[in-house]
Amino acid sequence: MANNWTRAETILAFNLYCKIPFGRIDQRNPEIIALARRLGRTPGSVSYKLANLARLDPALRRRNIAGASHGSKMDEEVWNEFQDNWDALAYESELLLSQPERAPVEELTEFPEGGMRESLVKTRINQRFFRAAVLAAYESQCFITGLAVPELLNASHIVPWKTDTKNRTNPRNGVCLNRLHDVAFDIGLLTITPKLKVRLSPIIEKRSSEPAIRDFLMRYKDAPLKAPRRFAPDPEFLQYHNDVIFQSR
């Protein structure tokens, strides 16, 4: 195989970049080994490609965490394609991933369109990608409590799924929360400010004397949160949640 990476291969690499924690970008990682086998490349080549993609990640640059020192124009093009329309590129990357493992990785020119079934399938596929990317960003820990049981965690949308189609699968439009706090966040009984502090609705505060409210919610009031190393929540999305979803009265 030629050394140059195709667009389809780079999309698959970006898909994996989204799904594994940054600290696990290593040629010994079984997920990297599996993608290398699928692409007919070495694990070292794939891990280096992921490091090339990491250099484009603004969240890592702000934290002085460097990826590889250089990359290709194709890396930048695929990175920008995802940023411009996460919903479309997440779907394309998952369709590529679903191709038979021994088949050549080729560009997709047609996508299922129109019907209710196809729409439901796309929704399920993209929700699966979103969950994997968000949980990887937060290393499978609840953003508020630190709970680290994946079965009890959800990838919570900041701006609702139906509101912003292009950012439905953008990991920066998500936070990892346990199921209780996920529901409270979803209906606006709590929010996270753009400065990453927990804010509780007056509806909750009025019941602060109740032991369960105190133990599970009030204890986190104004708690400062530490942003994940990758895909930290976008402040503009958090501001939307504060302004539109949060029950401030």
N, C-alpha and C positions, 0 to 999 in steps of 0.2 A: 504494500500500500504506500502511496506517496505520503511524504511528510506533511503536506499542507492539509489542514482540516477543512472539511466542507461545512457549509452552513448547517446542514442537518446534524452533523456530528457535534458541532459547537453548541447547537440547541440542546442536544442530549447532555453535553457537559454542563451547561448552565442549569438544566433541570436537576442534575445531581448536586451541583454547587448549592442550590437552594435547599436541598433536603438533608444535608449532613452538616453538623456543627463545624465551624471554621477550624477548630483544633484537631479535627479528625481528617483533614486533608493530608493523607499520607498514603504512599503506594502500597502499604500493607493492609489498608482498610478493605474489607471484603467487598464493599459496595463499589469501590474504585476498581478492584480487580475484576468484578463482574462486568462493569462497563467497558473496561479494556478488552476483555474477551469478546464482548459483543462487537466492538469496533475493530478488532484485529490489531490492537495497539498494545503497548506495554503499560503496566500499571504506573510506571514512572512518567510516561508521556501524559497519561490522563491526570495524574496528580499535579503535574506541572501546568497543564491546561487550566485546572481549577485555580491554581495560584495566579495564573495570568488573569483570570476573571476577577479574582479578589483585588487586584490592583485597581480595578475600576470602581470598587465599592466605596462610595463616599463616607459611609459610616466607619469603615476601617481606617480610611485616611485621617478622619478627625481624631481617631484614637491612636494615631501613629502606629497602626498595625499594618505592616507592608505585605503585599503579595509579591509576585514576581516583578522584576524590575522593568520588564517589557513584555509586549504581547503583539498580537496581529490586528490588522484592521478588521478582520472578521469578528474577533472578540468584541470590539467596540460596536460593530454593527448589530450583533445579536444582543448585546447588553442593552443597547438603545431601543431595539425592537421590543424587548420585554418592558422597558420603562414606559414606552409609548402606549402599549396595550397589553397589560398583563393577562387579561382574560383570553385573548386570542392566542398568545404565544404559549401560555400554560397548556392550553388545549392541544396545540400543535405538538408541543414537546411530549405530552402524554400519548398522543397517537403514534408518534415516532417510537416511543418506548414500547408500545404494544405490538410492534412489528415482530415477526418471528425472529428469534435470536440469531439464527444462522443466515438470515437473509441480509443482503447488502442494505446499509442505511442510506435511503434515498430521499430526495426532496418530496414533500407531499404537495400535490397540485390541486387536489379536490378534498373538500371537507363535507361531512353530512350537513345538510341545510334544511331548515324549514319546518319539518314535522314535529309534533309534540314529543314523540319518542326520542328523536334525535336531540331535541332541546333538553329533555330530562337526562339523557346520557351525558351530554356535555356538562350539565350542571353537576352531576355526580363526579365526573372526572375532574373537573376544576376544583370542586370542594375537597376532593382527596389530595390534590396537589397543594392547595392552600393549607390544609391541616398539617401536611408533612413539612412544608416550608416554615410555618410558624412554630411548630413544636421544635424543629431543629434550631431555629434562631434562639429560642429560649431554653435550649438544652433540656426540653421536656420537664420544665419546672414552671409552676404557676407564678406569674409576674408579681402578684401581690403577696401570696402566702409562702411561696417556695415549695409547695407540695410537688412531689416528684413521682407521682403514680400516673403514667400515661393514660390508663383506662379512666381516670377521673378528671382528665384535662380536655378542654376544648380550645379550638382556634377561634377566638371571638373577633368578629368584624367590628371595626371602629365606625366607619361609614357603612351603613347596611348594604347587603348584597344587591338589593334591587335599586339602590340609589345611584351608585357609580359603577357602571358596567365595566369600564376599562380597568378599574382597580379592584375588581372582585377578588382576584387571586394575588394581588400585590401583598407580599408579606408585611410591608410597612403599613398596611391597612388592617393589621391584626395584632392581637396580643394573646398570649397564652394564659388562660385562667382556668381555675378549677370550676366544676359545674355550678356550684352555688354562686360564686362571684360572676361567672359567665352570664347567668340569668339576670342577676342584679345589674350588671353592666348593660345587657341587651335592652332592658326596660327602663334604664336611666335612674335606678336607685343608687348607683354609684357611678362615678366617672374618674378618669385620669386626666389631670391637667396637662397642658403642653410642657410644663416644667416637671412632669413626671411625679406628681403627688396625688394621692388618693383623696377624692372629695366625695362626701356622703350626702345624699338627699335629706332635706328636712323631714321627709316622711320617715326615714330611718332614725334620725336623731330624736324625734319625738318619742321614740320607743326605746331609748337608750338604757332604760332601767331594766329591761327584760334581759335575763341572763344570756339567752341564745343570741340576741341582737348584740349584746356587749361582747360576747366571746368571738363571734364569727364576723362581725362587721365593724363595730365601734372601735375595736382595738387597732384597726388599720386607718382610722381617720387621720388625714394629713401625713400619712407615712410616705417618706421619700422612696422612690423606686430607682433601681439601677438599670439603665438601658442595656439591652443585649448587645453583644459585640457586632452582630450583623442585623440588618433589617429592623433597626429601632423604629418605634411608631412615629409616623410623620406628624409633626406638630400641627399642621393644617388639618389633618384628619381628626386629631384629638380636640382641636378647637371646635370643629363641627359637632363632635359628640357633646362637648360641654354646652354648646349653644342650642343644639336642636334635640338631642336625645335625653340629656340629663334633666331630671325633674327637680328644678331648683326651688319650687314652692310646695 
